[in-house]
Amino acid sequence: MLSYLNALPSGESTNIMRLILEIEAPGLGVDILNQWMAEYQKSGFDEKKKSNTYALDFIDEQLNAATKELSFVEKDLKNFRQRNLLLDPESQSQTMISALKDLEEEITARSIQLQLVDNLISYISDTKNPYRQVGSMLSVEEPTLASQIMEFNKLQVQGPTLASQIMEFNKLQVQRATMLPTTPRSNPMMISLETAIEKLRQDILQNLQNVKQGYGIGVESLKERNNSANRIMSRMPEQQRELIEITRRQKILEGLYQILLEKKLETAISSAATVSNVVVLEPASSSQLPIRPNRQGTYMLAVLIGLGIPAFVAFLMEYLNDKVRSRQDVVSSTQAPIIGEIGHSAIGEALVVRASSRKFISEQFKIIRTNLQYIIPEKDKIVVLVTSSTSGEGKSFIATNVGAVIALSGKKTAILEFDIRKPKILSGLGMTKQKGVTNYIIGSIPFEDLIVPVPGIENLDVIPCGPIPPNPSELLLDDRLNAFLQKIKDHYEAVVIDTAPVGLVSDAMVIGKHADVSLYVVRHNYTYRKQLQLMDEIYSSKRLPRLSILLNDIQAQAGSYGSYYGYGGYGYGNYGYGYGKDYFDKDKRKKSKKPAGFLQRIFRNG
């Protein structure tokens, strides 16, 4: 039940608490709260009454002891008077008593305080009742003691006062008595509380011992002064001196008895006026509306989770993706220029550039052909080398269509299939493998047998690779290769060389000395950004001639390139120049009957 009960501060005041009990039965909850508060008030009242009862018991014990001692002293005084016939001893020593009056009063006051200290030490040290409270009105007046010690011993009382220690001691006793009915003695909290009580008891006893020692020093000092005065009274009769001693003891006990009577009266009055510290400002009331479950909060949490999980997944995939996602990724990683951008082709053909083609991707290759004129010096014959970082970046696709677009400009063009380890030009064009460069270099076929015309593209031929040799790297170092490349340049106006990836083998570096310009293919969402560092090193060291970057397979739906294709952002149709939506032929793509879902778009972009 306590787990459903909450206590909260009400407003700015910390003395007013607001209790809230969450329960299914409102009427039962109201009754529980009202009864709980009634019991809590009664408990507080009983604890205060119990504290006053302890104080009265202590005073009564001290009064009984003082009464017995005072009775003995008065009996001794009576017997002494009768035995010595001293009916008026004051008149016999009026002069000396007057002189020592102040001194006797001081000795009496300090002796009373010393007696109180002894009584407190005896009460607190009682092992039979270790958990009794000490009456807070019975504390020793320490400021008087401090002044006396400073006067006689030049010392000063330090640390917490006895009154504050006794109040804390009583507070811990009340707390223990409250917990004892519901908490076993082996409970760590109960053990810790009893340890604190015992520690505080020892501190009080130590402080009382210090106080007692201080009072003792003061009394001894006064007695020394009194002894000096007694030597003056040595001429007085022995009976008179004895009478003075008995009278002194009587005054001490009478003073102690009077103090105890006053304390008892004060404690009794305080006990009669005891009221509980807890006041109920308003009785408990119930709410007619349910507070749990919080439907609005549940709905809001569900909406936030539903929106947050996909957003987090998308962010995580974007953060973990270390591939080239935008043009800015390339610009920030290398100083090499970007010659152009090729969009995604969905028609599934390697050759997309044809004489009658009006597709957008075909126009992109024409833009690259135009940009090549600004890179290559004015020459009658040009050699374009195409390479990339790794396999699968579309190097052969780029080489095929760059050769086709140059051939459409009227130049006699040859595509040299020089990726000896993994040739793809002929298979991409749907042509069968034939004898090629490797056969020519070893001298098995003439040069004329190497030429394979490309159907449908005028002025475009393919020089096949031929059988894959067991030693491709050594074949590229053959002197006959240089003569072969020179013969091709003599035979054609433009040569496009499809070489192996520069990030895997060194073939492109060997052939690069025969080229006029190098196209480095970077595929969107495929090439890793760290691979651009290799390309930047090649550009900086000029190991390939006039190296330029060609971005391939850019997909607009990925979001990284906005909603356009084209080099430098200058798209066509919907994308910038405004020639109309049907200026280019649309690619024949397979369309799904249902639009792609959110997760499908995320994974497609990732």
Backbone hydrogen bonds, N-H to C=O, Kabsch-Sander energy under -0.5 kcal/mol:
donor,donor_aa,acceptor,acceptor_aa,energy
4,Y,1,M,-1.5
5,L,2,L,-1.2
6,N,20,I,-2.9
8,L,18,R,-2.6
10,S,16,I,-2.5
11,G,9,P,-0.7
13,S,10,S,-0.7
17,M,15,N,-0.5
18,R,8,L,-3.5
19,L,17,M,-0.5
20,I,6,N,-2.9
22,E,4,Y,-2.2
22,E,20,I,-0.5
23,I,21,L,-0.7
29,G,25,A,-2.1
30,V,26,P,-2.1
31,D,27,G,-2.0
32,I,28,L,-2.5
33,L,29,G,-2.4
34,N,30,V,-2.4
35,Q,31,D,-2.5
36,W,32,I,-2.5
37,M,33,L,-2.3
38,A,34,N,-2.0
39,E,35,Q,-2.5
40,Y,36,W,-2.1
41,Q,37,M,-2.5
42,K,38,A,-2.2
43,S,39,E,-2.5
44,G,40,Y,-2.1
45,F,41,Q,-2.3
46,D,42,K,-2.7
47,E,43,S,-2.1
48,K,44,G,-1.8
49,K,45,F,-2.3
50,K,46,D,-2.4
51,S,47,E,-1.9
52,N,48,K,-1.9
53,T,49,K,-2.2
54,Y,50,K,-2.2
55,A,51,S,-1.7
56,L,52,N,-2.4
57,D,53,T,-2.5
58,F,54,Y,-2.2
59,I,55,A,-2.3
60,D,56,L,-2.7
61,E,57,D,-2.1
62,Q,58,F,-2.1
63,L,59,I,-2.8
64,N,60,D,-2.4
65,A,61,E,-1.9
66,A,62,Q,-2.6
67,T,63,L,-2.7
68,K,64,N,-2.0
69,E,65,A,-2.1
70,L,66,A,-2.7
71,S,67,T,-2.2
72,F,68,K,-1.9
73,V,69,E,-2.4
74,E,70,L,-2.5
75,K,71,S,-2.1
76,D,72,F,-2.3
77,L,73,V,-2.5
78,K,74,E,-2.3
79,N,75,K,-2.3
80,F,76,D,-2.5
81,R,77,L,-2.3
82,Q,78,K,-2.4
83,R,79,N,-2.6
84,N,80,F,-2.3
85,L,81,R,-1.3
86,L,81,R,-1.0
87,L,85,L,-1.1
91,S,88,D,-0.6
92,Q,88,D,-0.6
93,S,89,P,-1.0
93,S,90,E,-0.5
94,Q,91,S,-0.6
97,I,93,S,-2.7
98,S,94,Q,-2.1
99,A,95,T,-1.7
100,L,96,M,-2.1
101,K,97,I,-0.6
101,K,98,S,-0.6
104,E,100,L,-2.5
105,E,101,K,-2.2
106,E,102,D,-2.0
107,I,103,L,-2.3
108,T,104,E,-2.6
109,A,105,E,-2.6
110,R,106,E,-2.3
111,S,107,I,-2.1
112,I,108,T,-2.2
113,Q,109,A,-2.0
114,L,110,R,-2.4
115,Q,111,S,-2.2
116,L,112,I,-2.3
117,V,113,Q,-2.3
118,D,114,L,-2.2
119,N,115,Q,-2.4
120,L,116,L,-2.5
121,I,117,V,-2.7
122,S,118,D,-2.5
123,Y,119,N,-2.4
124,I,120,L,-2.9
125,S,121,I,-2.0
126,D,123,Y,-0.9
127,T,125,S,-0.6
129,N,126,D,-0.6
132,R,129,N,-1.0
138,L,135,G,-1.6
139,S,136,S,-0.7
142,E,140,V,-1.3
145,L,141,E,-1.2
146,A,142,E,-3.2
147,S,143,P,-2.1
148,Q,144,T,-1.9
149,I,145,L,-2.9
150,M,146,A,-2.4
151,E,147,S,-1.6
152,F,148,Q,-2.6
153,N,149,I,-2.8
154,K,149,I,-1.0
155,L,149,I,-0.9
165,Q,161,T,-2.1
166,I,162,L,-2.9
167,M,163,A,-2.3
168,E,164,S,-2.2
169,F,165,Q,-2.5
170,N,166,I,-2.6
171,K,167,M,-2.2
172,L,168,E,-2.3
173,Q,169,F,-2.0
174,V,170,N,-2.4
175,Q,171,K,-2.4
176,R,172,L,-2.4
177,A,173,Q,-2.5
178,T,174,V,-2.0
179,M,175,Q,-1.9
180,L,176,R,-2.2
182,T,179,M,-1.1
183,T,179,M,-1.8
187,N,184,P,-1.6
191,I,187,N,-2.8
192,S,188,P,-2.6
193,L,189,M,-2.3
194,E,190,M,-2.8
195,T,191,I,-2.3
196,A,192,S,-2.1
197,I,193,L,-2.4
198,E,194,E,-2.7
199,K,195,T,-2.6
200,L,196,A,-2.6
201,R,197,I,-2.5
202,Q,198,E,-2.4
203,D,199,K,-2.1
204,I,200,L,-2.6
205,L,201,R,-2.9
206,Q,202,Q,-2.7
207,N,203,D,-2.6
208,L,204,I,-3.2
209,Q,205,L,-2.6
210,N,206,Q,-2.1
211,V,207,N,-2.7
212,K,208,L,-3.6
213,Q,209,Q,-2.8
214,G,210,N,-2.3
215,Y,211,V,-3.1
216,G,212,K,-3.2
217,I,213,Q,-2.5
218,G,214,G,-2.4
219,V,215,Y,-3.2
220,E,216,G,-2.8
221,S,217,I,-2.2
222,L,218,G,-2.2
223,K,219,V,-3.0
224,E,220,E,-2.1
225,R,221,S,-1.8
226,N,222,L,-2.6
227,N,223,K,-3.1
228,S,224,E,-1.8
229,A,225,R,-1.8
230,N,226,N,-2.6
231,R,227,N,-1.8
232,I,228,S,-0.8
233,M,229,A,-1.2
234,S,231,R,-1.0
235,R,232,I,-0.6
236,M,233,M,-2.4
241,R,237,P,-1.7
242,E,238,E,-2.1
243,L,239,Q,-2.2
244,I,240,Q,-2.1
245,E,241,R,-1.9
246,I,242,E,-2.3
247,T,243,L,-2.7
248,R,244,I,-2.6
249,R,245,E,-2.1
250,Q,246,I,-2.1
251,K,247,T,-2.5
252,I,248,R,-2.2
253,L,249,R,-2.3
254,E,250,Q,-2.4
255,G,251,K,-2.8
256,L,252,I,-2.4
257,Y,253,L,-2.6
258,Q,254,E,-2.5
259,I,255,G,-2.2
260,L,256,L,-2.3
261,L,257,Y,-2.0
262,E,258,Q,-2.0
263,K,259,I,-2.5
264,K,260,L,-2.3
265,L,261,L,-2.0
266,E,262,E,-2.4
267,T,263,K,-2.6
268,A,264,K,-2.4
269,I,265,L,-2.3
270,S,266,E,-2.4
271,S,267,T,-2.4
272,A,268,A,-2.1
273,A,269,I,-1.6
274,T,271,S,-1.2
279,V,277,N,-0.5
281,L,279,V,-0.8
295,R,293,P,-1.3
298,T,294,N,-2.4
299,Y,295,R,-2.9
300,M,296,Q,-2.5
301,L,297,G,-2.4
302,A,298,T,-2.4
303,V,299,Y,-2.5
304,L,300,M,-2.6
305,I,301,L,-2.6
306,G,302,A,-2.7
307,L,303,V,-2.2
308,G,304,L,-2.8
309,I,305,I,-2.5
311,A,307,L,-1.5
312,F,308,G,-2.8
313,V,309,I,-2.7
314,A,310,P,-2.8
315,F,311,A,-2.6
316,L,312,F,-3.0
317,M,313,V,-2.6
318,E,314,A,-2.2
319,Y,315,F,-2.8
320,L,316,L,-2.5
321,N,317,M,-1.0
322,D,320,L,-0.7
324,V,527,T,-2.9
325,R,323,K,-0.5
330,V,326,S,-0.9
331,V,327,R,-2.3
332,S,328,Q,-2.7
333,S,329,D,-0.5
333,S,330,V,-0.8
334,T,330,V,-1.3
339,I,337,P,-0.6
339,I,549,I,-2.9
340,G,549,I,-1.0
342,I,551,L,-3.1
344,H,554,I,-1.7
346,A,344,H,-0.5
350,A,428,G,-0.8
352,V,350,A,-0.7
354,R,352,V,-0.7
357,S,354,R,-1.0
360,F,585,D,-0.7
363,E,359,K,-1.4
364,Q,360,F,-1.6
365,F,361,I,-1.5
366,K,362,S,-1.4
367,I,363,E,-1.8
368,I,364,Q,-1.7
369,R,365,F,-2.2
370,T,366,K,-2.1
371,N,367,I,-2.4
372,L,368,I,-2.0
373,Q,369,R,-0.8
373,Q,370,T,-0.8
374,Y,370,T,-0.5
374,Y,371,N,-0.9
375,I,371,N,-0.8
375,I,372,L,-0.5
376,I,372,L,-2.7
379,K,377,P,-0.6
382,I,493,E,-2.2
384,V,495,V,-3.5
385,L,383,V,-0.5
385,L,517,V,-2.8
386,V,497,I,-3.0
387,T,519,L,-2.5
389,S,521,V,-0.6
393,E,390,T,-0.8
398,I,394,G,-2.3
399,A,395,K,-2.6
400,T,396,S,-2.4
401,N,397,F,-1.9
402,V,398,I,-2.8
403,G,399,A,-2.2
404,A,400,T,-1.8
405,V,401,N,-2.6
406,I,402,V,-1.9
407,A,403,G,-2.2
408,L,404,A,-1.9
409,S,405,V,-0.6
409,S,406,I,-0.8
410,G,407,A,-1.7
411,K,406,I,-1.2
413,T,411,K,-0.6
413,T,459,N,-3.2
414,A,494,A,-2.1
415,I,461,D,-2.6
416,L,414,A,-0.7
416,L,496,V,-3.2
417,E,415,I,-0.7
417,E,463,I,-2.5
418,F,416,L,-1.6
418,F,498,D,-1.5
420,I,418,F,-1.6
422,K,419,D,-0.7
428,G,424,K,-2.4
429,L,425,I,-1.7
430,G,427,S,-0.9
431,M,426,L,-2.9
437,V,464,P,-2.0
438,T,465,C,-2.2
440,Y,436,G,-2.0
441,I,437,V,-2.8
442,I,438,T,-1.5
443,G,440,Y,-1.2
444,S,439,N,-2.8
445,I,439,N,-0.6
449,D,446,P,-0.7
450,L,447,F,-1.7
451,I,447,F,-0.6
451,I,448,E,-0.6
452,V,462,V,-1.6
454,V,460,L,-2.4
457,I,454,V,-1.5
458,E,456,G,-0.5
460,L,457,I,-1.1
461,D,413,T,-2.2
461,D,459,N,-0.5
462,V,452,V,-2.8
463,I,415,I,-2.9
475,L,471,N,-1.7
476,L,472,P,-1.6
477,L,473,S,-0.7
477,L,474,E,-0.6
478,D,475,L,-1.3
481,L,478,D,-1.6
482,N,478,D,-0.6
483,A,479,D,-1.2
484,F,480,R,-2.2
485,L,481,L,-2.7
486,Q,482,N,-2.2
487,K,483,A,-2.1
488,I,484,F,-2.0
489,K,485,L,-2.2
490,D,486,Q,-1.8
491,H,487,K,-1.5
492,Y,488,I,-2.2
493,E,412,K,-1.7
494,A,412,K,-1.9
495,V,382,I,-2.2
496,V,414,A,-3.0
497,I,384,V,-3.4
497,I,495,V,-0.6
498,D,416,L,-2.8
498,D,496,V,-0.6
499,T,386,V,-2.2
499,T,497,I,-0.8
500,A,418,F,-0.5
502,V,388,S,-2.1
503,G,388,S,-0.9
504,L,501,P,-1.3
505,V,501,P,-2.0
510,V,506,S,-1.6
511,I,507,D,-2.1
512,G,508,A,-1.8
513,K,510,V,-0.5
514,H,511,I,-2.2
515,A,512,G,-1.6
516,D,383,V,-2.8
517,V,383,V,-1.5
518,S,545,P,-0.8
518,S,546,R,-1.0
519,L,385,L,-3.6
520,Y,518,S,-0.6
520,Y,548,S,-3.3
521,V,387,T,-2.9
521,V,519,L,-0.7
522,V,550,L,-2.4
524,H,552,N,-3.2
525,N,324,V,-3.6
526,Y,523,R,-1.6
527,T,523,R,-2.3
529,R,322,D,-2.5
531,Q,528,Y,-1.2
532,L,528,Y,-0.5
532,L,529,R,-1.2
533,Q,530,K,-1.0
534,L,530,K,-0.6
535,M,531,Q,-1.4
536,D,532,L,-2.4
537,E,533,Q,-2.1
538,I,534,L,-2.2
539,Y,535,M,-2.2
540,S,536,D,-2.7
541,S,537,E,-2.5
542,K,538,I,-0.7
542,K,539,Y,-0.5
543,R,538,I,-1.8
544,L,538,I,-0.6
547,L,544,L,-0.7
548,S,518,S,-2.6
549,I,337,P,-3.0
550,L,520,Y,-2.6
551,L,340,G,-2.2
552,N,522,V,-2.8
553,D,343,G,-0.6
554,I,342,I,-2.3
556,A,554,I,-0.6
558,A,555,Q,-1.3
559,G,556,A,-1.6
562,G,559,G,-0.8
564,Y,561,Y,-0.7
569,G,566,G,-1.3
570,Y,567,Y,-1.6
571,G,569,G,-1.4
571,G,575,Y,-0.7
575,Y,572,Y,-2.5
576,G,573,G,-0.8
577,Y,571,G,-0.7
578,G,573,G,-0.9
583,Y,580,G,-1.3
585,D,358,R,-1.4
589,R,587,D,-1.3
591,K,589,R,-0.6
601,R,597,G,-2.3
602,I,598,F,-2.1
603,F,599,L,-2.7
604,R,600,Q,-2.3
605,N,601,R,-2.3
606,G,602,I,-2.4
